[in-house]
Amino acid sequence: MPASLARPVTWWRRQSLRLRVTAAATAVLALALAASAYVFVAVLGEALVRGIDDQVYQRGREIVALSDANRLSDPVVSSDNTIVQVLDREGRIVDATPNTDRLVPLLPAATREAAVRTGSPLFLDGRPYALPGPLRVRALSADHGVTVIVARSFAEVESSMVTIGHVLIAGMPLLLALLAAVSWLVVGRTLRPIALLRRGAAEVGATARSRRLPVPEARDEVHALATTLNDMLGRLEEADARQRALVSDAAHELRSPLASIRLQLEVALSHPEGQDWTETAEGVLEDTLRLSRLAEDLLALARLDEGRLGRREPVDLVSMARRTAERYGLGLDLDLDLDLDLDLDLAPSVSPVVASPVVASPVVLGDTLDLRRVLANLVDNALRHAASAVRIGVRAEGSVAELTVTDDGPGIRPEDRERVFDRFTRLDDARSRDDGGAGLGLAIVRTTVEAHGGTVHLEDASPGLRAVVRLPLAR
């Protein structure tokens, strides 16, 4: 953009929205009014000229008819200040109205012949003929070489057009000024809720996170904007609360193994001569592994909270369930049909893997490692509470694949089945830090499943508990 245009554009962009809207509305109206005034004057002038032409033509036809019938009076009777001249074959005026010259024709011979031939009316300056203002003239041919010239003054029409022009020139600026003032007030009133939103947003800070923006009463776009922004503030407040709770819980979880490691090392260093260093190393390693698992879980949650999935690839749920069972070293009894059940019997003496016919198994799109972690966490949770057996089920229902993990343990009360999916949640009667980990397993399960477009819930298995994961099938 040239420098000469860049400065005005930059200046315009720096102005307030109220000024720009008002100026734009006024400019558009000015153009519309100017175009309308031009069209109005042109159409009105054309209509007035056409009206005069019609009157002149009608009067001319009357004179022609009277001339052909030899009934033309002398002088010709004037009607509506119409000027009439009747010329013979030689171009001499033989009859005329009293308001015109009887010696000099209004139109010269050449112009008169052209006007008769074309039949078009002409403008004629009446001042040389001592007639006021411009004239509208028409020439018609009669019998015996007679020519009739009819004219009428255009001064009244011209005066009317000038008056209308003056009214438009004087009225348009006043109308534009009135519109600019009204636009300024209306735009200011319209933008007032936005100004309130801006001031409210400026007051929202670290010490006033629960504050909400004012919502206008009108059900307009500003109302929708304020509602959306308040919803966003609510989500941000929720996320902030979750983040603070996560940091607090994570710090609490990290403090216990770190304190245990420190205590073991301090005791060992204080009494090195009587210390069993192998036992100390094993204790420190156990706490270190616990820290490592906690760090991995926190990293997994952070990645899932950002909505980042590792990969999108087809995942065979039957194959994943088989590999999970083999990794835990449990006996496996496969029955591959529309409702696949993998029995993980906790008894040491179990039947070997039984071969089954190959059938199409449910396949979903997702990250293989994340879905394996989901199944592993559910199996770990079931193994901690099962009395004798854990059962994995895989089946398809319509466009959804269902993965279930069932145990025959004591189960969970219905009012606690949603709470256990919260981060760092432990049930006093079922979990402890020594047996149940940091309380992130089921939280990772739900976050991962929801990131894959699925759902997870717990239900009663009578006896025991069943975790149900539903994922959309790959198309």
Backbone torsions as a table, in degrees:
resi	resn	phi	psi	omega
1	MET	NA	133.4	179.0
2	PRO	-60.4	152.7	-178.4
3	ALA	-63.3	-31.4	-179.6
4	SER	-66.0	-26.6	178.1
5	LEU	-95.1	-24.5	-176.2
6	ALA	-65.3	-40.2	-177.4
7	ARG	-64.7	-47.8	176.4
8	PRO	-61.4	-38.7	179.7
9	VAL	-64.7	-42.8	178.9
10	THR	-63.5	-42.9	178.0
11	TRP	-60.7	-42.7	-179.7
12	TRP	-63.1	-42.0	-178.1
13	ARG	-68.0	-23.9	-178.1
14	ARG	-84.1	-10.0	-179.8
15	GLN	-75.8	161.8	-179.3
16	SER	-68.6	155.7	178.4
17	LEU	-62.8	-35.5	179.6
18	ARG	-61.5	-45.2	-179.9
19	LEU	-66.5	-42.9	-177.7
20	ARG	-65.6	-41.8	179.4
21	VAL	-65.6	-43.9	179.7
22	THR	-63.0	-46.0	-179.8
23	ALA	-64.3	-42.0	180.0
24	ALA	-64.4	-43.8	179.2
25	ALA	-63.5	-41.5	179.5
26	THR	-65.8	-41.7	179.7
27	ALA	-64.5	-42.7	179.2
28	VAL	-63.6	-42.8	179.3
29	LEU	-65.6	-37.6	178.9
30	ALA	-61.3	-45.0	177.4
31	LEU	-63.2	-42.4	-180.0
32	ALA	-64.3	-42.8	179.6
33	LEU	-66.3	-40.7	179.4
34	ALA	-62.9	-44.8	178.8
35	ALA	-64.5	-42.1	180.0
36	SER	-64.4	-42.3	179.5
37	ALA	-63.4	-41.6	179.4
38	TYR	-62.2	-46.4	179.9
39	VAL	-64.9	-41.0	-179.3
40	PHE	-62.0	-48.0	-179.6
41	VAL	-63.4	-42.3	-179.3
42	ALA	-64.0	-45.5	-179.2
43	VAL	-66.4	-42.5	180.0
44	LEU	-64.2	-44.3	178.4
45	GLY	-61.5	-42.2	178.7
46	GLU	-63.0	-40.3	-179.8
47	ALA	-66.3	-41.2	179.4
48	LEU	-66.6	-41.6	177.8
49	VAL	-63.0	-41.9	-179.8
50	ARG	-64.6	-36.6	177.7
51	GLY	-64.1	-43.5	177.6
52	ILE	-63.9	-42.3	179.6
53	ASP	-60.5	-40.7	179.4
54	ASP	-64.5	-42.5	179.2
55	GLN	-64.3	-42.7	179.0
56	VAL	-62.6	-42.4	-178.3
57	TYR	-65.8	-44.6	-179.6
58	GLN	-62.1	-41.6	178.7
59	ARG	-66.9	-38.8	177.4
60	GLY	-62.8	-40.9	178.9
61	ARG	-65.4	-36.0	177.9
62	GLU	-63.8	-44.6	-179.5
63	ILE	-64.5	-40.6	178.4
64	VAL	-60.4	-44.5	-179.4
65	ALA	-63.3	-42.0	178.6
66	LEU	-67.2	-37.7	179.4
67	SER	-65.7	-43.5	-179.9
68	ASP	-64.5	-29.1	-179.0
69	ALA	-93.1	6.2	-178.6
70	ASN	54.6	38.1	-179.0
71	ARG	-117.8	15.5	-176.1
72	LEU	-77.0	126.5	-179.1
73	SER	-80.2	161.9	178.8
74	ASP	-131.2	115.6	-1.1
75	PRO	-76.2	166.3	178.7
76	VAL	-69.0	135.0	-179.7
77	VAL	-68.0	128.7	179.9
78	SER	-81.3	134.7	179.0
79	SER	-129.5	122.2	178.7
80	ASP	56.6	38.8	178.5
81	ASN	59.2	25.3	177.6
82	THR	-78.6	137.6	-179.3
83	ILE	-98.1	130.1	-178.3
84	VAL	-131.1	134.6	171.4
85	GLN	-130.4	131.2	178.4
86	VAL	-112.4	121.8	-175.7
87	LEU	-113.7	141.9	177.3
88	ASP	-84.5	-170.4	-175.9
89	ARG	-61.0	-33.7	-178.6
90	GLU	-84.0	-2.6	178.2
91	GLY	89.3	14.4	178.1
92	ARG	-90.5	143.5	179.4
93	ILE	-77.4	118.2	-178.8
94	VAL	-104.4	-15.4	179.1
95	ASP	-159.6	152.2	-179.0
96	ALA	-166.8	164.7	174.1
97	THR	-78.6	157.0	-178.6
98	PRO	-63.6	-20.0	-174.9
99	ASN	-90.6	19.3	179.8
100	THR	-139.0	168.5	-179.8
101	ASP	-76.4	136.9	179.5
102	ARG	-98.2	4.0	-178.5
103	LEU	-111.4	-38.1	-175.1
104	VAL	-110.8	119.1	176.6
105	PRO	-64.6	149.5	178.6
106	LEU	-66.7	-29.7	-178.2
107	LEU	-119.8	132.7	173.0
108	PRO	-62.0	167.8	-174.3
109	ALA	-59.2	-47.9	-176.8
110	ALA	-65.1	-44.6	179.5
111	THR	-65.6	-37.2	-179.9
112	ARG	-64.8	-43.4	179.7
113	GLU	-64.0	-40.2	179.0
114	ALA	-66.6	-38.5	179.6
115	ALA	-67.1	-38.1	177.0
116	VAL	-65.9	-40.7	-176.4
117	ARG	-68.4	-42.9	-177.8
118	THR	-85.0	-27.0	-178.3
119	GLY	73.1	13.4	-177.2
120	SER	-94.6	142.0	176.3
121	PRO	-73.6	158.0	-176.5
122	LEU	-130.4	153.8	169.1
123	PHE	-91.2	139.3	-178.1
124	LEU	-140.2	132.6	176.9
125	ASP	-74.7	119.4	-175.3
126	GLY	-86.1	-7.6	-176.4
127	ARG	-63.1	-40.6	177.3
128	PRO	-61.9	-19.0	-178.1
129	TYR	-105.1	14.4	179.9
130	ALA	61.5	33.3	177.9
131	LEU	-113.7	141.1	-175.9
132	PRO	-73.6	133.1	170.9
133	GLY	65.5	-178.0	177.3
134	PRO	-70.3	155.4	179.7
135	LEU	-119.9	151.1	172.7
136	ARG	-107.8	116.9	-169.2
137	VAL	-119.8	145.3	175.8
138	ARG	-142.3	140.6	179.4
139	ALA	-115.7	131.7	-180.0
140	LEU	-126.5	150.0	-178.4
141	SER	-98.7	136.4	176.4
142	ALA	-117.9	-177.8	-179.0
143	ASP	-69.9	160.1	176.5
144	HIS	62.1	29.6	176.2
145	GLY	74.8	13.5	179.8
146	VAL	-78.3	139.8	176.7
147	THR	-119.9	132.6	179.6
148	VAL	-109.2	122.8	175.9
149	ILE	-107.9	123.2	-179.6
150	VAL	-121.0	133.5	-179.4
151	ALA	-139.7	156.8	177.0
152	ARG	-147.1	144.9	-177.3
153	SER	-67.9	138.8	177.9
154	PHE	-101.4	6.2	-173.7
155	ALA	-64.6	-39.5	-179.0
156	GLU	-64.0	-44.0	179.0
157	VAL	-64.1	-42.6	-179.8
158	GLU	-62.9	-41.2	177.5
159	SER	-63.4	-40.8	178.9
160	SER	-64.2	-41.1	-179.9
161	MET	-65.8	-40.2	178.0
162	VAL	-63.9	-41.1	179.2
163	THR	-63.4	-43.6	178.2
164	ILE	-62.7	-41.7	178.0
165	GLY	-60.6	-42.7	178.0
166	HIS	-63.6	-40.1	179.0
167	VAL	-63.4	-43.6	179.5
168	LEU	-66.1	-41.9	-178.9
169	ILE	-64.6	-38.0	-179.9
170	ALA	-79.9	-32.7	-175.2
171	GLY	-82.6	-32.8	-176.7
172	MET	-62.0	-45.9	177.3
173	PRO	-59.9	-39.4	177.9
174	LEU	-64.0	-42.5	178.5
175	LEU	-64.0	-41.7	178.5
176	LEU	-64.7	-40.8	178.4
177	ALA	-63.6	-41.0	177.9
178	LEU	-63.4	-43.3	179.4
179	LEU	-65.1	-40.8	179.5
180	ALA	-61.5	-41.6	179.1
181	ALA	-65.4	-43.6	179.3
182	VAL	-65.0	-42.9	179.1
183	SER	-62.3	-41.4	179.2
184	TRP	-59.9	-43.7	-179.8
185	LEU	-69.3	-44.3	-177.5
186	VAL	-66.1	-44.4	179.5
187	VAL	-64.6	-39.9	177.5
188	GLY	-61.6	-42.9	178.0
189	ARG	-66.6	-36.5	178.9
190	THR	-67.2	-38.2	-177.9
191	LEU	-83.4	-7.4	-179.3
192	ARG	-59.5	-44.4	176.0
193	PRO	-60.2	-33.1	178.1
194	ILE	-67.3	-38.5	175.8
195	ALA	-63.1	-39.5	176.1
196	LEU	-64.0	-39.3	176.5
197	LEU	-62.3	-41.4	-179.6
198	ARG	-63.3	-45.1	178.9
199	ARG	-65.2	-39.2	177.4
200	GLY	-64.1	-40.1	178.6
201	ALA	-65.8	-34.7	178.8
202	ALA	-66.9	-26.9	-179.7
203	GLU	-84.1	-13.2	177.9
204	VAL	-78.7	119.3	-179.1
205	GLY	-144.8	-165.8	-177.5
206	ALA	-64.7	-27.5	-178.4
207	THR	-93.9	-3.8	-179.1
208	ALA	-136.8	55.2	-176.5
209	ARG	-70.7	-25.8	-177.6
210	SER	-85.0	-1.2	180.0
211	ARG	-68.9	146.4	180.0
212	ARG	-121.1	155.0	-179.5
213	LEU	-79.2	149.0	179.2
214	PRO	-67.7	136.2	-179.5
215	VAL	-106.5	120.8	179.7
216	PRO	-67.5	157.0	-178.6
217	GLU	-72.8	-33.6	-177.6
218	ALA	-64.8	136.2	179.7
219	ARG	-86.7	66.1	-177.8
220	ASP	-118.7	-166.3	-177.6
221	GLU	-64.9	-34.3	178.9
222	VAL	-66.7	-38.3	175.3
223	HIS	-60.5	-44.6	178.6
224	ALA	-64.0	-39.5	178.3
225	LEU	-63.2	-46.0	-179.9
226	ALA	-62.7	-41.7	178.6
227	THR	-62.9	-43.5	179.4
228	THR	-63.6	-42.7	179.4
229	LEU	-64.7	-38.8	177.3
230	ASN	-65.4	-39.5	175.1
231	ASP	-61.9	-41.0	178.1
232	MET	-63.3	-41.7	177.4
233	LEU	-62.6	-38.1	176.8
234	GLY	-62.6	-43.2	178.8
235	ARG	-66.1	-39.1	178.4
236	LEU	-65.1	-40.2	178.1
237	GLU	-64.3	-41.3	176.9
238	GLU	-60.9	-47.0	-179.8
239	ALA	-63.4	-38.7	178.6
240	ASP	-64.5	-42.1	178.3
241	ALA	-64.0	-41.3	178.0
242	ARG	-63.8	-41.3	-179.2
243	GLN	-64.5	-43.7	179.0
244	ARG	-63.5	-41.8	178.5
245	ALA	-65.0	-38.6	179.2
246	LEU	-64.4	-43.7	179.4
247	VAL	-63.8	-42.4	179.5
248	SER	-64.4	-46.4	-179.8
249	ASP	-66.1	-40.5	179.4
250	ALA	-63.7	-41.6	178.0
251	ALA	-62.9	-39.5	178.7
252	HIS	-65.0	-41.9	-179.9
253	GLU	-68.0	-36.8	180.0
254	LEU	-72.0	-27.7	-175.9
255	ARG	-66.6	-38.0	-177.0
256	SER	-64.4	-54.3	179.1
257	PRO	-65.4	-34.3	178.2
258	LEU	-65.4	-41.9	177.3
259	ALA	-64.3	-37.5	178.5
260	SER	-65.3	-44.2	178.8
261	ILE	-62.5	-44.4	-179.1
262	ARG	-62.8	-44.3	-179.5
263	LEU	-62.2	-45.0	-179.9
264	GLN	-63.1	-41.7	-179.9
265	LEU	-69.6	-38.3	178.8
266	GLU	-65.5	-41.5	178.0
267	VAL	-64.3	-42.9	-179.0
268	ALA	-65.0	-39.9	-179.9
269	LEU	-73.7	-28.8	178.9
270	SER	-72.8	-33.7	-178.6
271	HIS	-131.4	67.8	-176.1
272	PRO	-67.5	-27.3	-174.8
273	GLU	-71.4	-29.9	-178.8
274	GLY	-108.7	18.5	-175.0
275	GLN	-94.6	134.6	172.9
276	ASP	-87.3	97.1	-173.8
277	TRP	-66.4	-29.4	177.0
278	THR	-64.8	-44.7	178.5
279	GLU	-63.9	-40.4	178.4
280	THR	-62.8	-44.2	179.5
281	ALA	-62.1	-40.1	179.3
282	GLU	-64.3	-41.1	178.2
283	GLY	-64.6	-43.0	178.4
284	VAL	-65.2	-40.1	178.5
285	LEU	-62.4	-40.1	179.6
286	GLU	-62.5	-45.5	178.3
287	ASP	-67.0	-34.5	178.4
288	THR	-66.0	-41.0	177.1
289	LEU	-63.4	-37.6	177.5
290	ARG	-63.9	-41.5	176.1
291	LEU	-63.2	-40.4	-179.9
292	SER	-63.6	-43.8	178.5
293	ARG	-63.4	-40.3	179.0
294	LEU	-64.0	-42.6	178.8
295	ALA	-63.2	-42.1	178.7
296	GLU	-63.5	-42.0	178.7
297	ASP	-63.8	-41.6	179.4
298	LEU	-65.3	-40.4	177.2
299	LEU	-64.4	-40.2	178.4
300	ALA	-63.5	-42.8	178.3
301	LEU	-64.6	-40.8	179.1
302	ALA	-61.9	-42.1	179.5
303	ARG	-65.7	-41.1	-178.8
304	LEU	-71.1	-34.9	177.7
305	ASP	-63.7	-29.3	177.2
306	GLU	-80.3	-2.6	179.6
307	GLY	75.4	20.7	-178.0
308	ARG	-97.7	116.1	172.7
309	LEU	-99.2	142.9	-178.5
310	GLY	-59.2	-56.9	-178.6
311	ARG	-149.3	162.2	172.7
312	ARG	-117.3	105.3	-177.2
313	GLU	-144.1	158.0	177.1
314	PRO	-65.4	133.6	179.9
315	VAL	-123.4	119.9	177.7
316	ASP	-83.3	112.0	-176.1
317	LEU	-67.3	-33.8	179.0
318	VAL	-65.6	-46.9	179.1
319	SER	-62.5	-40.5	179.1
320	MET	-64.5	-41.0	178.7
321	ALA	-65.1	-39.8	179.3
322	ARG	-63.3	-45.1	-178.8
323	ARG	-66.2	-36.3	177.8
324	THR	-63.5	-42.4	178.7
325	ALA	-64.6	-41.3	179.2
326	GLU	-66.0	-35.6	-179.3
327	ARG	-66.2	-32.2	179.0
328	TYR	-82.9	-4.1	177.3
329	GLY	67.9	33.2	-178.9
330	LEU	-105.7	153.1	175.3
331	GLY	-66.0	150.1	-173.3
332	LEU	-135.8	128.2	176.4
333	ASP	-118.7	110.1	-174.7
334	LEU	-97.3	139.1	172.1
335	ASP	-136.6	90.2	-173.1
336	LEU	-81.6	103.8	172.5
337	ASP	-146.0	-160.5	-178.3
338	LEU	-64.7	-22.6	177.1
339	ASP	-123.9	89.8	-174.9
340	LEU	-79.5	129.5	177.5
341	ASP	-123.4	127.2	176.0
342	LEU	-109.1	113.4	-177.9
343	ASP	-91.5	120.5	174.7
344	LEU	-105.9	95.5	-177.1
345	ASP	-85.2	129.1	-178.5
346	LEU	-78.8	-10.7	178.7
347	ALA	-68.3	144.6	-177.8
348	PRO	-67.9	-30.6	-179.4
349	SER	-98.6	105.2	-177.6
350	VAL	-129.4	161.3	179.2
351	SER	-74.4	150.0	178.4
352	PRO	-70.0	172.5	179.1
353	VAL	-65.2	130.9	-179.0
354	VAL	-102.3	128.3	179.7
355	ALA	-67.1	145.3	-177.0
356	SER	-133.1	157.0	177.8
357	PRO	-63.1	149.5	-179.0
358	VAL	-83.2	120.7	176.1
359	VAL	-130.9	164.9	179.4
360	ALA	-69.2	126.2	-179.9
361	SER	-105.9	158.3	-178.8
362	PRO	-61.3	134.7	178.7
363	VAL	-125.6	132.0	178.6
364	VAL	-122.3	162.7	176.4
365	LEU	-98.6	129.2	178.9
366	GLY	173.6	-169.0	178.5
367	ASP	-91.5	121.1	-175.4
368	THR	-60.4	-45.2	-178.0
369	LEU	-64.6	-40.1	179.4
370	ASP	-65.8	-42.8	179.8
371	LEU	-69.0	-33.3	173.5
372	ARG	-64.2	-38.8	177.8
373	ARG	-63.9	-37.9	177.3
374	VAL	-58.8	-51.1	-178.4
375	LEU	-65.1	-40.6	-179.9
376	ALA	-63.8	-42.6	179.1
377	ASN	-63.3	-40.7	178.6
378	LEU	-65.8	-40.1	178.7
379	VAL	-67.3	-42.6	177.7
380	ASP	-58.7	-43.9	179.6
381	ASN	-63.7	-41.3	-179.9
382	ALA	-67.8	-40.4	-178.9
383	LEU	-63.9	-32.5	-179.2
384	ARG	-68.8	-25.0	-173.5
385	HIS	-116.0	-7.5	-176.2
386	ALA	-71.9	147.2	176.7
387	ALA	-86.7	-41.4	-176.3
388	SER	-144.9	-23.9	-173.7
389	ALA	-151.7	151.9	172.5
390	VAL	-125.4	137.0	-175.4
391	ARG	-125.3	128.2	176.6
392	ILE	-106.6	131.9	178.3
393	GLY	-123.1	139.0	176.7
394	VAL	-132.3	126.5	177.2
395	ARG	-156.0	168.4	-179.0
396	ALA	-120.4	137.0	176.3
397	GLU	-129.6	102.1	-178.8
398	GLY	65.8	-117.2	-179.5
399	SER	-103.0	16.5	-176.4
400	VAL	-124.8	136.9	172.6
401	ALA	-98.2	138.0	-178.3
402	GLU	-118.9	125.5	178.1
403	LEU	-116.7	124.0	-177.0
404	THR	-124.8	147.3	173.0
405	VAL	-130.1	118.4	-173.3
406	THR	-120.4	136.1	173.4
407	ASP	-125.7	166.1	-179.0
408	ASP	-110.4	33.8	179.9
409	GLY	-83.0	-161.8	-176.4
410	PRO	-72.4	-15.8	179.5
411	GLY	79.0	-175.3	-179.3
412	ILE	-131.0	141.2	178.8
413	ARG	-60.6	146.1	-177.6
414	PRO	-56.7	-35.9	-177.9
415	GLU	-72.0	-13.3	-179.4
416	ASP	-103.1	-2.4	-172.5
417	ARG	-72.0	-23.5	174.2
418	GLU	-89.4	-32.4	-177.0
419	ARG	-66.8	-27.9	-176.8
420	VAL	-69.4	-14.8	177.6
421	PHE	-82.9	-7.4	176.0
422	ASP	-73.2	154.0	-176.5
423	ARG	-72.8	139.3	178.6
424	PHE	61.0	31.8	178.7
425	THR	-96.7	128.7	174.4
426	ARG	-128.5	140.3	173.6
427	LEU	-91.8	128.9	-172.7
428	ASP	-58.6	-34.7	-175.3
429	ASP	-89.5	-1.1	-175.5
430	ALA	-129.6	-19.1	-174.3
431	ARG	-135.8	157.4	172.9
432	SER	-148.7	166.8	-179.6
433	ARG	-65.4	-28.9	-178.3
434	ASP	-75.5	-35.4	-174.9
435	ASP	-102.1	-33.8	-168.3
436	GLY	-103.5	4.8	178.4
437	GLY	76.1	-157.7	-174.2
438	ALA	-88.0	-3.7	-178.6
439	GLY	82.1	27.5	179.8
440	LEU	-109.0	-9.0	-173.6
441	GLY	-59.0	-53.1	-177.7
442	LEU	-72.5	-28.9	174.9
443	ALA	-63.9	-41.6	176.5
444	ILE	-64.9	-38.8	178.7
445	VAL	-59.0	-51.6	-177.0
446	ARG	-64.8	-44.9	-178.2
447	THR	-62.2	-40.8	-179.7
448	THR	-67.0	-45.4	-178.5
449	VAL	-63.5	-43.4	179.1
450	GLU	-65.9	-33.8	176.1
451	ALA	-65.2	-24.4	177.5
452	HIS	-92.9	8.1	178.0
453	GLY	80.7	20.5	-177.6
454	GLY	-115.7	-171.4	178.5
455	THR	-135.2	159.1	176.9
456	VAL	-144.4	140.3	176.1
457	HIS	-153.3	166.4	178.2
458	LEU	-110.0	144.5	178.3
459	GLU	-144.6	162.5	-177.5
460	ASP	-72.8	135.4	179.1
461	ALA	-105.8	-11.7	175.6
462	SER	46.8	79.0	-0.3
463	PRO	-90.0	167.8	175.0
464	GLY	96.3	-164.1	-174.3
465	LEU	-133.7	144.6	178.2
466	ARG	-124.0	127.0	173.0
467	ALA	-96.5	126.0	-174.8
468	VAL	-116.4	119.4	176.8
469	VAL	-111.6	125.5	178.9
470	ARG	-118.0	125.1	-177.4
471	LEU	-127.6	144.6	176.9
472	PRO	-69.3	135.8	178.5
473	LEU	-69.2	148.6	176.1
474	ALA	-71.6	137.3	179.0
475	ARG	-92.3	NA	NA
